[in-house]
Every structure is written in C-alpha cells, then in structure tokens.
Amino acid sequence: MKKKDIIIYDGVCVMCNSFFRWVHKNDSDNVFLFSNFQSNFAKENMHILKNSDSIAVMMENGKLVRKTEAVHYVLKKTKKFLFPRLLISAIPYFICDIFYDFIASIRYKIFGKYDNCPVLDKKYKLKFID
C-alpha cells in the first residue's frame, strides 16, 4: 500500500470539520488520510506534531507542515483555489501565519465547537486513522 499524507485537524472545531469534509470530497487523487488531534494517533505522535492544534499535515516523506503551509499544501494537492494558492505563495508563510493564528484563536467563537468529535459517516471512516 502506498504511503499517504495524513491531515490532522481539530476534531471539535466546526470549521476544521468542514475543511476535513471538503478535502475528503475533493481528494480526487486519493492522496490523503485523516486524523484529528483528539485521536490516539495524534496523542502518540504529539512529539512530532509539537504544539499544533488546528491543522497539520504529516507528509508521506516524514516532513511535517503546519498552519498556512499545511493549508497551502492541501489546496495544491487538491488542485483547487488557484488564486488563494498564488496569493499564499507570494507572501512568506510567517506573515500569513499571523492571520492564520488570529483566525485559529477565534475559530470557536465564530464557527462554533462540538462537545465531542462528531461520529464519522462510513465513507469518512475508511480514510480515518484513530
């Protein structure tokens, strides 16, 4: 079986769950697996994930990307949203991360938060690592 990139997202964040579902739907090349920060997988790999809490991608080559770089990587792999990808490419990640961190800090207030990670439909479970 070919190794795949693993997207780890905040499972109780409504916005992050929407992003997860969007990526799942748009992963036409089937390059991603998924997990969330509340999973056993994330807990066992927290030494690699460091202080990530909203999104990270563990790439098949072992590299970890977080925040804006992770979002950019996912958009590039799904071949979606060309203009935002170009915009992100034109601005250094550390500058984009200022905006990313701001949105991440208020994501529960704006989008809401689940009490627990939602139960996944069968179609999602096939690509989910617990």
Secondary structure, DSSP 8 states (H G I E B T S, - for coil): ----EEEEE-TTBHHHHHHHHHHHHH-TT--EEEEETTSHHHHHTHHHHTT--SEEEE-TTS-EEEHHHHHHHHHHHHT--HHHHHHHHHS-HHHHHHHHHHHHHHHHHHH-B-SS-----HHHHTTB--
